[in-house]
Structure formats: structure tokens, C-alpha cells
Amino acid sequence: MATIKVSRETYERLNEMAGELRMRFHRPVSMDEVLDSAMKARSLRPSDFAGTVVMTDREVHEISRKLSRFWLRWQSPRDSS
């Protein structure tokens, strides 16, 4: 067993997660389960990045153009059989 130090805010968030897991599992949960669940749930959604990247209109246009070209060439694995 190890001891880790976390900020008060992090501890409060972990306790909130513990409450959510207790409701979902209908049983008490350990902090180990809470941390394990948090690490497994790391899959990020595009909305997680909302407002974090500052781009010029030109950069947005360039990314859009490249994505459009990519999707024109993309084929479903089912289509290529």
C-alpha cells in the first residue's frame, strides 16, 4: 500500500467520483477503485478540448481542407473487400 498526496480540490473530485461509483455499483468502493476507474475513463472526447486551442482562421481552413481530402480517399474496410 502506498500513500499519495493530492490537493484538496482533487480529493473532493475523487470523493464525488466515489459517490457516483457507489450509486452505480450499489456498494462501497475503495479509492483504489475510484482511481482505477478514472484511469480507465481517460478516453477523451473532442468536447474535452473545447476552448483550449487558439487557431487562426487560416489554420482552421487548412485543417478543414486536409480533413476533406482525407475523407475523400478513405474507404470503409467493408468496401475494400
C-alpha positions in Angstrom: 0.0 0.0 0.0 1.2 3.5 -0.9 0.3 6.9 0.3 -0.1 9.7 -2.2 -0.7 13.4 -1.6 -3.4 15.2 -3.6 -4.7 18.8 -3.5 -8.0 19.4 -1.6 -9.7 20.0 -5.0 -8.5 16.7 -6.3 -9.6 14.9 -3.2 -13.0 16.4 -3.4 -13.3 15.3 -7.1 -12.2 11.8 -6.1 -14.9 11.7 -3.4 -17.5 12.8 -6.0 -16.4 10.0 -8.3 -16.6 7.6 -5.4 -20.2 8.7 -4.7 -21.0 8.1 -8.4 -19.4 4.7 -8.4 -21.2 3.7 -5.1 -24.5 4.6 -6.8 -23.7 2.7 -9.9 -22.3 -0.4 -8.1 -24.7 -0.3 -5.1 -21.9 -0.9 -2.7 -19.0 0.9 -1.1 -15.9 1.5 -3.3 -12.3 2.0 -2.4 -10.1 4.9 -3.5 -8.2 2.3 -5.5 -11.3 1.5 -7.4 -12.0 5.2 -7.9 -8.5 5.9 -9.3 -8.6 2.8 -11.4 -12.0 3.9 -12.9 -10.6 7.4 -13.5 -7.6 6.0 -15.4 -9.7 3.7 -17.5 -12.1 6.5 -18.4 -9.3 8.6 -19.9 -10.7 8.3 -23.3 -11.0 11.9 -24.4 -13.8 13.4 -26.4 -13.4 16.4 -28.7 -15.5 18.4 -26.3 -12.8 17.9 -23.7 -10.6 20.2 -25.7 -13.2 22.9 -26.3 -11.7 26.3 -25.8 -8.1 25.0 -25.3 -6.7 25.6 -28.7 -6.3 29.0 -30.3 -6.1 28.9 -34.1 -6.2 31.5 -36.8 -8.9 31.3 -39.5 -6.1 30.2 -41.9 -5.2 27.3 -39.7 -8.8 26.2 -39.4 -9.2 26.4 -43.2 -6.0 24.3 -43.7 -7.1 21.6 -41.2 -10.6 21.5 -42.8 -9.1 21.2 -46.3 -6.8 18.3 -45.2 -9.6 16.5 -43.5 -11.8 16.9 -46.5 -9.1 15.4 -48.7 -8.6 12.5 -46.2 -12.3 11.6 -46.1 -12.4 11.7 -49.9 -9.7 8.9 -50.0 -11.0 7.0 -47.0 -12.7 3.6 -47.6 -14.6 1.5 -45.2 -12.9 -1.9 -44.5 -16.1 -3.4 -45.8 -15.9 -1.5 -49.1 -12.4 -2.6 -49.8 -13.1 -6.3 -49.6 
